[in-house]
Amino acid sequence: MTSDRTPPTPPPSLHDQRVLVTGATGGIGLITARELAARGASARPATPRSSS
């Protein structure tokens, strides 16, 4: 039996790309930042500043 499905295309490289991730200190934002960094992006968390 043969399959008519083609293999999935790998995600594009994000080398030399900058991304800003909101909510990157935990949960899905943190996972997203890690995945983007693993693909070559310079991922920066966007976190609120605490007012003193």
C-alpha positions as CSV (number, residue, x, y, z in Angstrom):
1,M,0.0,0.0,0.0
2,T,1.4,3.4,-0.9
3,S,0.6,6.8,0.5
4,D,-0.4,9.8,-1.6
5,R,0.7,12.1,1.2
6,T,3.8,14.2,0.8
7,P,6.1,14.7,3.8
8,P,5.6,17.9,5.7
9,T,7.8,20.8,4.7
10,P,10.3,21.8,7.4
11,P,9.6,25.2,9.0
12,P,11.6,28.1,7.5
13,S,14.8,29.3,9.1
14,L,14.5,32.4,11.2
15,H,18.2,33.1,11.2
16,D,19.0,36.9,11.6
17,Q,15.3,37.6,12.3
18,R,14.2,39.5,15.5
19,V,11.0,38.6,17.2
20,L,9.2,40.2,20.2
21,V,7.2,37.7,22.2
22,T,4.6,38.9,24.7
23,G,4.0,36.7,27.7
24,A,7.4,35.0,27.3
25,T,8.0,34.6,31.0
26,G,5.8,31.5,31.2
27,G,3.3,29.3,29.6
28,I,2.7,29.3,25.9
29,G,4.7,32.6,25.5
30,L,7.8,30.9,26.9
31,I,7.4,27.9,24.7
32,T,7.0,30.1,21.7
33,A,10.1,32.1,22.5
34,R,12.1,29.0,22.9
35,E,10.9,27.5,19.7
36,L,11.6,30.7,17.7
37,A,15.1,30.8,19.2
38,A,15.7,27.2,18.3
39,R,14.8,28.1,14.7
40,G,17.5,30.9,14.7
41,A,15.5,33.9,15.7
42,S,16.7,36.5,18.2
43,A,13.7,36.2,20.6
44,R,13.1,39.0,23.1
45,P,10.5,38.8,25.8
46,A,8.1,41.8,26.1
47,T,7.3,42.0,29.8
48,P,5.7,44.9,31.6
49,R,7.9,47.1,33.8
50,S,7.0,47.3,37.4
51,S,6.4,50.8,38.6
52,S,8.2,51.8,41.8
